[in-house]
């Protein structure tokens, strides 16, 4: 495994990092268009799981930086892998989840 794809190992008990750096998942937006999102990790807040993603495209490739999208995990597969997500519309909840993400990943990511 190259250093570029090395797995980040978070030490926070409420943080689950991606299994590999630069993992990109494809979601559908409200219009039905495909959206590529880089998976940054999951945090647990008040018993709920929230996934953090970075939109990727030609101008913003995986492993770059920018706006983070917060999605709540609504369901998992038989192995416990999140597979059903929903955009967090509640701004206060999204901010609380993002604050927890920042706390849990302060040694892994730089925040502006």
N, C-alpha and C positions, 0 to 999 in steps of 0.2 A: 504494500500500500504506500503510495507516495505521500509526502508531507502535505501536499495540497488536499488530499482526500482523507487525511488522518481524522479520526473521530474525536470530537471534543468531549472531554469527560467532566461534566459538571459535578460539583460536590454538594449541591443543595438537594435535600431529600425530596423536595416537591418539584424537581425538574427532571424531565426525561429528554436527553439530547437525541438528535438524529443518529441512526446507526452508521451513516456515512455522510461526509460533507458534500454539499451541492445536490442533494436529493431533490428533484423537481417533480411535483405532482400536477396533474391537469384537473382543473375544476371547471364547472359551467357557471357563468354569471347569470344574472336575472334575465338577460336577453337570449340565453342559450349559447353564447359564444364561449369558446374554450379560453381558459386563462391558466397560464403556467405560473405556479407558485413554488418557490424554494422553501422546503420545510426547515425551520430553525429549532424546533423543540416544543415540548408540552410542559405546562406547569399546572399544578393542582392548587386551586383556590377555593376554600370553603366546600371541599368535597366535589367540586366540579373541575373538569379538565378543559384547558384552553390551549389550542395550537397556535403557533406563531409562524407566519409565512411572509416571504418577500416576493413581490411580483417580479418575474423575470421576462425580459424580451431582448431584442437585439441591442438596445441601448443600455440595458441593465441586466447583465448576465448573472447566473448563479455565482455565489461567493463575492458579489459586490455589496453595496449598501444602499439604503434608502428607506422608504416608508414600509412599516410593518403592518400586516393585516392580522387581526385577532379573530379566530374562529373557535366556537365552542364544539367540543367533541360530544356528539349525540349518541353515537353507537360504535361498537367494535365488532371485529370478526370473531370467529371461534378461538383464535389464538390471543385475543385481547388487543389486537392492532386496531387503532382508530380507523374507521372507514366512513363515518357519517359525520359531517361537519355543518355548522350553521354560522353565518356571519353574526357577530355580536353587535346588535343595534343599540343596546343600552350603553350610552357613552360613559357613564360612571363605572359600570361593570367592566367595560373594555379598558378604561384607564387603570382600574384596580388590578386587573389581570396583567396588564402591561407593566405596571410597577413591580408586581411579583416576578415577572419574567426578567426585568432589569436587575432586581435583587439577586435572583438565582443564577444569572449569567454574567454578573459583573466582571468575572475573571476570564470570560470567554469572548464577549463582544464589547465593542466600544459604542457608547451612546452619545449622541450630540445633545 
